[in-house]
Amino acid sequence: MITIFIPLHLFAMLSEELMWRGFFLPIQQDIFGNWAWVVNGLLWAWGYSCLSEVAFYHMLPSMLIASWITQFTHSTWASFV
């Protein structure tokens, strides 16, 4: 079971990062400028709020930090780390 779960989890994690930070963040930068990282982090945390309201508040700091790092380093790989 673990040999299936780990590759699938890594694939899901990498594809989420590429979608939210690699595709949506540059578009949001054109619209929101330097505040795109805030919008991106809030939207991503809001997406996880379907799990529970508590998930939103627990995920929000890491979502904002990852978006900020990605926007100002211009590297999606920075958010992977």
N, C-alpha and C positions, 0 to 999 in steps of 0.2 A: 504494500500500500504506500509506503514512504517513497519508493522509487518512482511512483506515479505522481504523488502529491507535490514533491519538491520541484520537478521540472514544470508542472502546470502552474504552480504558484509563481515561480520565477518568470514564466512567460506572461502571466496576467499582470504582474507587477511592472515589467518592462513595457508592455503595451499600454498600460495606463499612463505611465510617465511620458511615453512618446505622444500619446493622444493629448493629454492635458497640458503638458509643458512644451512639447515639440511642435504641436499643431495649433492648439488654441491660444497659447500665450503670445506668440508673435502676432496673431490677428488682434488679440486684445491690446497689445502694445500700440498698434496703429490707431485703435479707437480711444483707449484710456491713457496712453502715454506712460509716464513713470508710475502711475497707480495701477497698472495692469496686474501686478503681482498680488495686490489686495483683492481685486475682483476674481482673479483666478483661484486664489486660496479660499475665498469665501464660497465660490461656486463648487469647488471640489469638496469642501467640508459639508456643504449643504447636500451634496449628492450622497454622502455617507450618513446624513441625518435620518434617512429612511430606516436605518438600523435601530436607532433610538435617539431621543433628544440629547441624551448624555453623550452619545458618540460625536455629535457635532462639536460640543465644547472640548472634548478630549482630543479630537483630531485637528481642530482649528489652529493651534500653535504650530504644529508640524507642517500643516498645509501652507500656512503663510510663510514660514521659514524656507521651505523647499521652493516655493514660487519666487521668493525674493532672490534666493541664491541663483536660480536658473535665469531670471531676468537680468541680473547684474553681472553674471559671468558669461552670459550668452552661450551657455552650454547645458544641454539636457543631461549630459553625463554627471554634472555636479549634483543634480537631484537624485541620481541613482545611488550615489555614495551616501 
